[in-house]
Amino acid sequence: MTRTVRLRPLADDEYDTIRTPMLDEFAADLARSAHAPVDDEVRARAATFFPETLTDALAEAGASICRVLDEDDTDVGLLWLGRSPTNPLTGFVYDVVIDEPHRGRGLGRAAMLAAERVLLSEGCTRIALNVFGWNERAAGLYRSIGYEVDSMQMSKPLAPDLADPH
């Protein structure tokens, strides 16, 4: 069954309740990707991505933050869209979150397809996003709806036993 979702713009008071949990989750993701602990530096870096107020967040060109509602109008997640900082014709998915109890039911796919429709209606000719390399579930979803890798960063831990013996 193909799922559909409806998007509802986020209200001012809702941003206040979602900002801290989103910031905390993003800080944890950044730390995991850097193979480092969540510390004040990582939190500060994460905070630069989450403006203090909804007004500030929406001030970005083409930005919109919406609640994702399923067919029964149940709030199941969040979708944050904007324009690419490098190309105004490219829409950018800054965040898409389907709440844990609603995952695995096709709602993430439906939210991404809704994002495509919104951005297309706003004159975008392309859609882009970033996904952490360890997030195979999300990467698999994006690949399944036609996303391709544009660039890739890789890393490897250095083992002390490989140090130059000289």
Backbone as CSV, one residue per row, in Angstrom:
resi,resn,N_x,N_y,N_z,CA_x,CA_y,CA_z,C_x,C_y,C_z
1,MET,0.837,-1.186,0.000,0.000,0.000,0.000,0.881,1.248,0.000
2,THR,0.606,2.152,-0.902,1.339,3.408,-0.950,0.745,4.366,0.067
3,ARG,1.586,4.853,0.947,1.132,5.772,1.988,1.160,7.199,1.457
4,THR,0.333,8.019,2.029,0.354,9.446,1.731,0.412,10.192,3.047
5,VAL,0.968,11.375,2.988,1.018,12.227,4.167,0.574,13.625,3.771
6,ARG,0.219,14.381,4.761,-0.117,15.787,4.586,0.878,16.575,5.425
7,LEU,1.256,17.745,4.938,2.204,18.590,5.663,1.456,19.786,6.244
8,ARG,1.722,20.077,7.516,1.128,21.225,8.189,2.249,22.110,8.712
9,PRO,2.244,23.395,8.350,3.310,24.279,8.845,3.408,24.234,10.371
10,LEU,4.610,24.270,10.855,4.880,24.258,12.284,4.450,25.576,12.908
11,ALA,3.846,25.512,14.078,3.463,26.717,14.819,4.632,27.189,15.678
12,ASP,4.627,28.481,16.014,5.716,29.061,16.821,5.991,28.271,18.084
13,ASP,4.950,27.928,18.834,5.166,27.230,20.103,5.667,25.802,19.899
14,GLU,5.409,25.211,18.740,5.909,23.868,18.466,7.415,23.876,18.259
15,TYR,7.941,24.920,17.644,9.387,24.985,17.422,10.124,24.959,18.755
16,ASP,9.586,25.677,19.727,10.215,25.700,21.050,10.319,24.296,21.643
17,THR,9.332,23.445,21.389,9.348,22.100,21.965,10.196,21.116,21.175
18,ILE,10.416,21.377,19.891,11.202,20.421,19.093,12.669,20.792,18.978
19,ARG,13.005,22.068,19.189,14.370,22.520,18.937,15.393,21.752,19.773
20,THR,15.189,21.670,21.071,16.181,21.018,21.936,16.347,19.538,21.614
21,PRO,15.258,18.761,21.483,15.466,17.348,21.123,16.143,17.164,19.764
22,MET,15.796,18.009,18.786,16.438,17.904,17.473,17.913,18.262,17.567
23,LEU,18.221,19.290,18.324,19.603,19.703,18.507,20.398,18.583,19.190
24,ASP,19.818,17.975,20.223,20.492,16.886,20.933,20.740,15.688,20.014
25,GLU,19.744,15.355,19.201,19.905,14.226,18.285,20.965,14.523,17.235
26,PHE,20.972,15.753,16.709,21.967,16.113,15.704,23.368,16.125,16.317
27,ALA,23.505,16.614,17.551,24.806,16.591,18.227,25.295,15.154,18.382
28,ALA,24.401,14.251,18.743,24.774,12.838,18.883,25.194,12.260,17.530
29,ASP,24.489,12.634,16.462,24.846,12.162,15.122,26.209,12.699,14.695
30,LEU,26.453,13.988,14.951,27.758,14.572,14.614,28.881,13.871,15.369
31,ALA,28.657,13.628,16.657,29.672,12.965,17.478,29.922,11.541,16.974
32,ARG,28.855,10.835,16.656,29.012,9.466,16.157,29.818,9.462,14.859
33,SER,29.528,10.405,13.989,30.255,10.477,12.719,31.718,10.839,12.904
34,ALA,32.015,11.601,13.951,33.400,11.991,14.230,34.093,11.007,15.168
35,HIS,33.375,9.959,15.556,33.916,8.963,16.487,34.414,9.655,17.752
36,ALA,33.582,10.551,18.261,33.951,11.355,19.428,32.757,11.426,20.382
37,PRO,33.018,11.826,21.597,31.904,11.980,22.542,31.125,13.270,22.262
38,VAL,29.889,13.300,22.728,29.114,14.534,22.669,29.640,15.432,23.777
39,ASP,30.237,16.550,23.379,30.774,17.495,24.348,30.263,18.896,24.018
40,ASP,30.739,19.883,24.761,30.273,21.255,24.548,30.587,21.750,23.139
41,GLU,31.724,21.369,22.598,32.106,21.800,21.250,31.158,21.229,20.200
42,VAL,30.822,19.948,20.337,29.901,19.316,19.391,28.512,19.934,19.526
43,ARG,28.073,20.167,20.753,26.758,20.804,20.967,26.728,22.206,20.358
44,ALA,27.806,22.944,20.514,27.864,24.302,19.957,27.806,24.252,18.427
45,ARG,28.500,23.302,17.839,28.471,23.157,16.385,27.070,22.779,15.907
46,ALA,26.426,21.868,16.624,25.068,21.464,16.274,24.101,22.639,16.388
47,ALA,24.299,23.471,17.403,23.393,24.602,17.641,23.404,25.599,16.491
48,THR,24.500,25.666,15.740,24.556,26.608,14.613,23.559,26.241,13.513
49,PHE,23.079,24.991,13.526,22.123,24.539,12.522,20.669,24.756,12.953
50,PHE,20.454,25.140,14.205,19.101,25.273,14.735,18.904,26.666,15.313
51,PRO,18.403,27.596,14.501,18.173,28.962,14.993,17.323,28.962,16.261
52,GLU,17.451,30.038,17.029,16.756,30.144,18.315,15.240,30.155,18.186
53,THR,14.714,30.777,17.131,13.262,30.910,16.991,12.802,30.395,15.631
54,LEU,11.523,30.100,15.548,10.953,29.669,14.284,11.080,30.777,13.245
55,THR,10.880,32.015,13.657,11.023,33.150,12.740,12.415,33.173,12.130
56,ASP,13.435,32.963,12.968,14.814,32.925,12.460,15.022,31.736,11.518
57,ALA,14.452,30.588,11.865,14.610,29.399,11.028,13.957,29.600,9.665
58,LEU,12.798,30.240,9.654,12.076,30.441,8.393,12.633,31.593,7.577
59,ALA,13.513,32.403,8.178,14.113,33.533,7.464,15.060,33.072,6.366
60,GLU,15.517,31.822,6.457,16.357,31.273,5.393,15.538,31.226,4.109
61,ALA,16.162,31.472,2.989,15.465,31.500,1.691,14.745,30.180,1.434
62,GLY,13.449,30.272,1.243,12.671,29.095,0.889,12.475,28.089,1.997
63,ALA,12.772,28.439,3.232,12.680,27.481,4.330,11.232,27.247,4.746
64,SER,10.927,26.001,5.077,9.653,25.654,5.677,9.867,24.478,6.611
65,ILE,9.171,24.506,7.724,9.220,23.406,8.678,7.784,22.966,8.887
66,CYS,7.539,21.682,8.653,6.173,21.165,8.719,6.087,19.924,9.583
67,ARG,4.946,19.766,10.204,4.621,18.496,10.844,4.149,17.567,9.735
68,VAL,4.474,16.298,9.851,4.040,15.282,8.896,2.842,14.577,9.527
69,LEU,1.723,14.586,8.819,0.488,13.963,9.306,0.137,12.788,8.409
70,ASP,-0.246,11.657,9.014,-0.618,10.495,8.205,-2.055,10.627,7.707
71,GLU,-2.568,9.558,7.109,-3.912,9.582,6.518,-5.003,9.883,7.538
72,ASP,-4.741,9.581,8.825,-5.716,9.839,9.891,-5.469,11.179,10.581
73,ASP,-4.587,11.995,10.001,-4.185,13.283,10.579,-3.443,13.131,11.908
74,THR,-2.840,11.971,12.122,-1.990,11.766,13.290,-0.621,12.362,12.987
75,ASP,-0.106,13.126,13.930,1.218,13.726,13.796,2.254,12.617,13.928
76,VAL,3.021,12.376,12.856,3.976,11.267,12.846,5.420,11.710,12.690
77,GLY,5.656,13.011,12.466,7.041,13.426,12.292,7.176,14.867,11.856
78,LEU,8.352,15.148,11.290,8.712,16.517,10.950,9.501,16.534,9.642
79,LEU,9.308,17.587,8.855,10.034,17.770,7.608,10.491,19.222,7.542
80,TRP,11.801,19.424,7.370,12.395,20.761,7.313,13.027,20.925,5.947
81,LEU,12.484,21.831,5.156,12.955,22.052,3.794,13.522,23.452,3.633
82,GLY,14.352,23.624,2.636,14.881,24.931,2.298,15.504,24.879,0.927
83,ARG,16.318,25.865,0.646,17.054,25.897,-0.616,18.504,25.547,-0.335
84,SER,19.126,24.952,-1.305,20.544,24.648,-1.200,21.313,25.948,-1.034
85,PRO,22.296,25.973,-0.142,23.100,27.182,0.008,23.948,27.497,-1.215
86,THR,24.112,26.524,-2.117,24.978,26.741,-3.278,24.219,26.865,-4.598
87,ASN,22.922,26.512,-4.610,22.155,26.583,-5.854,20.685,26.842,-5.537
88,PRO,20.176,28.019,-5.859,18.793,28.354,-5.503,17.736,27.517,-6.215
89,LEU,18.105,26.808,-7.281,17.140,25.935,-7.953,17.100,24.533,-7.344
90,THR,17.968,24.295,-6.377,17.990,23.004,-5.696,17.364,23.146,-4.323
91,GLY,16.313,22.361,-4.108,15.716,22.297,-2.779,16.568,21.405,-1.901
92,PHE,16.492,21.632,-0.609,17.331,20.865,0.307,16.485,20.364,1.469
93,VAL,16.616,19.077,1.786,15.951,18.489,2.945,16.930,18.609,4.109
94,TYR,16.664,19.558,4.987,17.536,19.759,6.143,17.301,18.708,7.203
95,ASP,16.071,18.255,7.320,15.782,17.198,8.290,14.454,16.555,7.934
96,VAL,14.394,15.266,8.109,13.140,14.529,8.019,13.188,13.505,9.143
97,VAL,12.164,13.529,9.966,12.114,12.628,11.119,10.718,12.021,11.183
98,ILE,10.670,10.716,11.173,9.420,10.025,11.473,9.599,9.483,12.891
99,ASP,8.662,9.830,13.749,8.762,9.432,15.155,8.804,7.907,15.280
100,GLU,9.590,7.441,16.231,9.876,6.012,16.411,8.643,5.108,16.324
101,PRO,7.543,5.402,16.985,6.407,4.464,16.910,5.783,4.335,15.523
102,HIS,6.103,5.254,14.619,5.487,5.267,13.293,6.439,4.814,12.182
103,ARG,7.657,4.447,12.543,8.644,4.047,11.537,8.326,2.673,10.979
104,GLY,8.829,2.434,9.758,8.658,1.128,9.128,7.302,0.951,8.469
105,ARG,6.550,2.022,8.294,5.213,1.936,7.706,5.110,2.708,6.390
106,GLY,6.262,3.138,5.831,6.248,3.848,4.558,6.027,5.346,4.681
107,LEU,6.009,5.856,5.900,5.748,7.279,6.098,6.956,8.146,5.759
108,GLY,8.161,7.634,5.952,9.364,8.369,5.564,9.402,8.557,4.055
109,ARG,9.097,7.500,3.340,9.025,7.562,1.868,7.963,8.574,1.457
110,ALA,6.795,8.513,2.075,5.703,9.436,1.739,6.100,10.879,2.045
111,ALA,6.813,11.095,3.153,7.258,12.456,3.500,8.258,12.970,2.474
112,MET,9.164,12.105,2.022,10.145,12.525,1.023,9.477,12.834,-0.313
113,LEU,8.485,12.066,-0.683,7.768,12.339,-1.927,6.959,13.638,-1.809
114,ALA,6.419,13.902,-0.617,5.726,15.175,-0.384,6.720,16.329,-0.494
115,ALA,7.928,16.138,0.013,8.969,17.174,-0.092,9.256,17.480,-1.555
116,GLU,9.333,16.444,-2.374,9.577,16.655,-3.806,8.475,17.497,-4.429
117,ARG,7.218,17.202,-4.090,6.098,17.967,-4.658,6.149,19.428,-4.220
118,VAL,6.445,19.662,-2.941,6.528,21.032,-2.429,7.626,21.798,-3.159
119,LEU,8.808,21.212,-3.241,9.934,21.910,-3.855,9.723,22.126,-5.354
120,LEU,9.125,21.158,-6.025,8.813,21.316,-7.444,7.836,22.478,-7.642
121,SER,6.830,22.569,-6.772,5.854,23.657,-6.895,6.473,25.019,-6.608
122,GLU,7.614,25.028,-5.913,8.311,26.278,-5.606,9.393,26.607,-6.633
123,GLY,9.419,25.856,-7.732,10.348,26.164,-8.813,11.686,25.455,-8.760
124,CYS,11.854,24.540,-7.834,13.124,23.802,-7.768,13.177,22.769,-8.884
125,THR,14.379,22.519,-9.358,14.574,21.532,-10.413,15.340,20.308,-9.918
126,ARG,15.771,20.356,-8.657,16.557,19.273,-8.072,16.313,19.283,-6.570
127,ILE,16.516,18.130,-5.937,16.406,18.022,-4.480,17.665,17.341,-3.971
128,ALA,18.153,17.800,-2.834,19.388,17.247,-2.267,19.230,17.104,-0.757
129,LEU,20.124,16.353,-0.163,20.165,16.171,1.283,21.516,15.603,1.670
130,ASN,21.802,15.624,2.933,22.979,14.944,3.473,22.491,13.779,4.315
131,VAL,23.234,12.692,4.282,22.928,11.544,5.129,24.235,11.040,5.705
132,PHE,24.222,10.744,6.995,25.424,10.215,7.633,25.721,8.831,7.062
133,GLY,26.997,8.556,6.831,27.409,7.300,6.225,26.960,6.068,6.983
134,TRP,26.856,6.153,8.297,26.451,5.003,9.097,24.941,4.782,9.066
135,ASN,24.183,5.725,8.517,22.722,5.625,8.528,22.236,4.890,7.278
136,GLU,22.498,3.608,7.241,22.154,2.785,6.080,20.650,2.727,5.830
137,ARG,19.871,2.743,6.879,18.413,2.684,6.710,17.925,3.889,5.907
138,ALA,18.380,5.082,6.302,17.982,6.294,5.578,18.557,6.286,4.164
139,ALA,19.827,5.928,4.026,20.453,5.908,2.699,19.720,4.937,1.777
140,GLY,19.295,3.811,2.310,18.540,2.843,1.517,17.212,3.414,1.038
141,LEU,16.538,4.130,1.922,15.279,4.777,1.529,15.527,5.772,0.404
142,TYR,16.541,6.618,0.575,16.810,7.640,-0.441,17.176,7.006,-1.778
143,ARG,18.009,5.975,-1.755,18.359,5.288,-3.005,17.116,4.692,-3.664
144,SER,16.213,4.156,-2.849,15.025,3.493,-3.402,14.075,4.462,-4.100
145,ILE,14.195,5.766,-3.816,13.338,6.739,-4.491,14.135,7.622,-5.455
146,GLY,15.332,7.141,-5.829,16.053,7.765,-6.926,17.217,8.670,-6.571
147,TYR,17.559,8.809,-5.307,18.712,9.643,-4.946,19.992,8.918,-5.315
148,GLU,20.990,9.698,-5.725,22.306,9.173,-6.054,23.349,9.894,-5.219
149,VAL,24.458,9.227,-4.970,25.544,9.824,-4.197,26.232,10.884,-5.053
150,ASP,26.340,12.099,-4.508,27.060,13.184,-5.182,28.498,13.275,-4.691
151,SER,28.717,12.990,-3.428,30.067,13.009,-2.859,30.078,12.071,-1.664
152,MET,31.274,11.712,-1.228,31.382,10.778,-0.123,32.645,11.095,0.675
153,GLN,32.511,11.123,1.976,33.661,11.257,2.865,33.884,9.921,3.523
154,MET,35.122,9.550,3.721,35.421,8.281,4.374,36.509,8.510,5.412
155,SER,36.541,7.631,6.410,37.596,7.712,7.422,37.928,6.305,7.898
156,LYS,39.019,6.224,8.622,39.474,4.948,9.152,40.247,5.243,10.431
157,PRO,40.017,4.467,11.482,40.831,4.674,12.685,42.275,4.223,12.426
158,LEU,43.206,4.948,12.990,44.615,4.577,12.855,45.017,3.720,14.041
159,ALA,45.614,2.579,13.735,46.043,1.647,14.779,47.453,1.993,15.226
160,PRO,47.704,2.082,16.525,49.044,2.427,17.017,50.139,1.481,16.528
161,ASP,49.797,0.217,16.271,50.806,-0.757,15.835,51.273,-0.492,14.397
162,LEU,50.674,0.455,13.708,51.122,0.792,12.350,52.132,1.931,12.334
163,ALA,52.450,2.452,13.502,53.389,3.587,13.572,54.744,3.176,13.005
164,ASP,55.439,4.146,12.411,56.760,3.918,11.839,57.724,3.478,12.933
165,PRO,58.374,2.296,12.765,59.257,1.785,13.809,60.592,2.533,13.891
166,HIS,60.891,3.434,12.989,62.189,4.103,12.975,62.188,5.300,13.852
